[in-house]
């Protein structure tokens, strides 16, 4: 609930300023709804959700291909962000800070650097191992959310709500089981 409340405040503030939501890092044990939260963020910001994972982005070109397809207010969700290749991670820094992509074309003396403007997107990273994130990457996230397991009471409320939505009868005792 604290994570939802916190994200809601940041989302409303971004909407009021007519800006992209600051980059979000979701960390905690697996199975707590990090991907679902990324979906909600995209929907609330009226953007599309693009999903990938750290191990799937092997080269800088892979990340560049994803970044250049984004539109304003889109959310790029990178699961297992702690497993990003360090060379790929460095491409993210200017993209996160200044919404630009620096590309080097050619090799040696003939190499040229080109700077592409990117849309105002939100990077949402998810990790179960925050300690494995490099400091430069972690420091570029403006919103850090520590995901925790639900309490028994919260689980009971979720079950009762799900039963209501599905038009199933359930008692408090049944929900608690």
Buried (B, 14 or more C-beta within 10 A) or exposed (E): EEBEEBBEEBBEEBBEEEEBBBBBBBBBEEEBBBBEBBBBBBEBBEBBBBBBBBEBBEEBEBBBEBBEEBEBBBBBBBBBBBBBBEEBBBBBBBBBEEBEBBBEEEEEEEEEEEEEEBBBBBBBBBBBEBEEBEEEBBEBBBBBBEBEEEEEEEEBBEBBEEBEEEEEEBEEEEBEE
